Amino acid sequence: MQMNNWYQTLIKPEWALSSWLFGPVWSVLYAIIVVSFGYVAYPHFKGVIPFAVLLPFLLNLSFNFALTPPQFGL
């Protein structure tokens, strides 16, 4: 709770997202990440594109899910 109070006292730029908007924006971004992964994964599993094309999407999805708890937990 002390960290939240500290953050609220910072002078932030005018374009900084409001705290109430931060969650919905990240939710939309994660939905876009998942959809883009599916858009590439489906052709890979059908044998149309190689694994090398799927790999960056797989890494992006994995790292986002792995780093979310430490990033937002802190």
C-alpha positions in Angstrom: 0.0 0.0 0.0 2.9 2.4 0.6 4.1 1.9 -3.0 0.6 3.0 -4.2 0.8 6.1 -2.2 4.3 6.9 -3.4 3.2 6.4 -7.0 0.2 8.7 -6.6 2.5 11.6 -5.4 4.7 11.4 -8.6 4.3 14.2 -11.2 3.2 12.3 -14.3 3.0 13.6 -17.9 -0.4 14.7 -19.1 -0.6 11.8 -21.6 -0.1 9.2 -18.8 -3.0 6.8 -18.5 -5.4 7.2 -15.6 -5.2 4.3 -13.2 -8.9 3.2 -14.0 -8.0 2.9 -17.7 -4.8 0.9 -17.2 -6.5 -2.4 -16.7 -8.8 -2.3 -19.7 -6.0 -1.2 -22.0 -3.8 -4.1 -20.9 -6.8 -6.5 -21.3 -7.3 -5.3 -24.9 -3.6 -5.7 -25.6 -3.5 -9.2 -24.3 -6.5 -10.1 -26.4 -4.7 -8.8 -29.5 -1.6 -10.9 -28.6 -3.7 -14.0 -28.2 -5.6 -13.5 -31.4 -2.4 -12.8 -33.4 -0.9 -15.9 -31.9 -3.9 -17.9 -33.0 -3.8 -16.3 -36.4 -0.3 -17.6 -36.9 -0.6 -20.9 -35.0 -3.5 -22.3 -37.0 -1.6 -22.2 -40.4 1.4 -23.7 -38.7 -0.5 -26.6 -37.3 -2.1 -27.1 -40.8 1.4 -27.3 -42.2 1.3 -24.1 -44.2 4.0 -22.1 -42.5 7.2 -23.2 -40.7 7.8 -23.2 -37.0 10.3 -20.3 -37.5 7.4 -18.0 -38.3 5.4 -19.2 -35.2 8.3 -18.9 -32.8 8.3 -15.1 -32.2 4.6 -15.2 -31.5 5.0 -18.1 -29.1 7.8 -16.4 -27.3 5.8 -13.1 -27.1 2.8 -14.9 -25.6 4.9 -17.0 -23.2 6.9 -14.0 -21.9 3.8 -11.8 -21.5 2.1 -14.5 -19.4 5.2 -15.2 -17.4 6.1 -11.6 -16.7 2.6 -10.3 -15.8 2.5 -11.5 -12.2 5.9 -9.9 -11.2 5.2 -6.8 -13.2 1.8 -6.0 -11.8 2.5 -7.7 -8.4 5.2 -5.3 -7.7 
